[in-house]
């Protein structure tokens, strides 16, 4: 196989690009050693930002230099009962914020109407459909975050044949006379 100059240039560019990406990852790396002070500062930041409505994933991806990985944080939560309670409470606060967002989106009429070039006002169906999608997505997330409070309430009724009770109201059991045996 003959190696051309173009192939060498492409290979060199690929190697340089891979080295640059590797170096960027090294500079964006998470702390390897978690001292108690670093750990507590990271936990406080994460819990505060969850309480402000951010997801754990977005929080941890935005600040890779000072915060743990998702796996590490959830391990800390599972190992510490007090942190678990704080995390649960922060997630509950976040669910309330999502609920408030649903109301705000539904009540917003901004951009629902647009004015055409000839001065007529027409319904902006794209904005309305987008708002519907935003509300539906938040409702779905809420139903998964807190199914008892925000989930669908399903009931199921069982009946026997011809709409009769499935289980009889009373059953009469007769036992034979013990003297006859």
JOZI-V15699 format. One record per residue. RES is the residue in one letter. PSI is psi in degrees with one decimal (999 if undefined). NEAR is the number of other C-alpha atoms within 12 Angstrom. Layout:
# JOZI-V15699
RES & PSI & NEAR
RES & PSI & NEAR
This chain:
# JOZI-V15699
X & 132.6 & 4
X & 127.9 & 7
X & 119.2 & 10
X & 166.2 & 10
X & -37.8 & 10
X & -41.3 & 11
X & -42.3 & 13
X & -40.1 & 13
X & -45.4 & 13
X & -42.7 & 14
X & -43.1 & 15
X & -42.8 & 14
X & -39.6 & 14
X & -44.0 & 14
X & -43.7 & 14
X & -42.8 & 14
X & -43.3 & 14
X & -39.1 & 14
X & -42.0 & 14
X & -44.9 & 14
X & -41.4 & 14
X & -44.8 & 14
X & -37.9 & 13
X & -41.4 & 14
X & -37.0 & 14
X & -39.3 & 15
X & -21.5 & 15
X & 8.1 & 21
X & 153.8 & 20
X & 156.8 & 25
X & 137.7 & 20
X & -44.1 & 17
X & 125.3 & 14
X & 99.8 & 20
X & 163.4 & 13
X & -37.7 & 11
X & -46.5 & 12
X & -44.0 & 19
X & -47.5 & 25
X & -38.2 & 19
X & -42.3 & 17
X & -44.5 & 30
X & -45.2 & 36
X & -43.3 & 21
X & -47.2 & 25
X & -47.8 & 37
X & -43.2 & 34
X & -44.7 & 23
X & -30.6 & 25
X & -42.8 & 30
X & -19.1 & 26
X & -0.4 & 22
X & -2.4 & 26
X & 152.4 & 24
X & 154.3 & 27
X & -44.1 & 31
X & -46.1 & 22
X & -37.1 & 17
X & -49.8 & 28
X & -28.6 & 30
X & -24.5 & 20
X & -28.0 & 20
X & 69.5 & 23
X & -22.2 & 23
X & -27.6 & 21
X & -8.5 & 29
X & 155.5 & 34
X & 173.9 & 35
X & 164.6 & 30
X & -45.5 & 24
X & -45.8 & 14
X & -45.6 & 23
X & -46.5 & 30
X & -28.4 & 23
X & -43.5 & 16
X & -43.0 & 25
X & -43.6 & 22
X & -24.7 & 17
X & -13.0 & 13
X & 113.0 & 15
X & -39.8 & 14
X & -44.7 & 14
X & -38.0 & 23
X & -42.4 & 20
X & -40.6 & 17
X & -43.0 & 23
X & -44.8 & 30
X & -43.1 & 22
X & -43.1 & 21
X & -39.5 & 29
X & -34.2 & 30
X & -42.5 & 25
X & -42.5 & 26
X & -38.5 & 29
X & -36.2 & 32
X & -38.7 & 26
X & -39.9 & 23
X & -40.3 & 33
X & -44.7 & 29
X & -38.9 & 19
X & -39.7 & 23
X & -45.7 & 25
X & -44.5 & 20
X & -42.0 & 17
X & -45.4 & 27
X & -36.1 & 24
X & -17.3 & 15
X & 130.5 & 17
X & 5.8 & 17
X & 130.5 & 15
X & 10.9 & 19
X & -27.3 & 21
X & 141.6 & 18
X & 151.5 & 19
X & 125.6 & 13
X & 173.9 & 11
X & -29.5 & 8
X & 8.8 & 8
X & -0.4 & 9
X & 145.3 & 10
X & 128.7 & 13
X & 155.8 & 16
X & 133.3 & 17
X & 86.8 & 18
X & -30.1 & 15
X & -43.2 & 15
X & -42.0 & 21
X & -43.0 & 22
X & -39.2 & 17
X & -43.0 & 17
X & -39.6 & 26
X & -42.1 & 20
X & -42.4 & 17
X & -43.2 & 22
X & -46.5 & 25
X & -39.3 & 21
X & -43.3 & 19
X & -38.6 & 31
X & -42.1 & 30
X & -45.7 & 21
X & -44.2 & 23
X & -39.3 & 29
X & -24.9 & 20
X & -34.7 & 17
X & -38.6 & 25
X & 76.7 & 24
X & -30.7 & 17
X & -36.8 & 12
X & -41.2 & 16
X & -2.1 & 20
X & 166.5 & 16
X & 136.1 & 14
X & 109.9 & 10
X & 135.3 & 8
X & 152.5 & 6
X & 130.6 & 6
X & 130.1 & 10
X & 134.7 & 12
X & 158.6 & 12
X & -167.1 & 11
X & 140.8 & 10
X & 31.1 & 8
X & 7.6 & 10
X & 165.6 & 12
X & 142.3 & 13
X & -37.5 & 13
X & 127.7 & 12
X & 147.7 & 11
X & -37.8 & 8
X & 151.4 & 8
X & 131.2 & 7
X & 122.6 & 7
X & 125.2 & 6
X & 134.6 & 7
X & 146.4 & 9
X & 159.1 & 8
X & 128.3 & 7
X & -18.8 & 7
X & -24.1 & 6
X & -10.7 & 6
X & 999 & 6
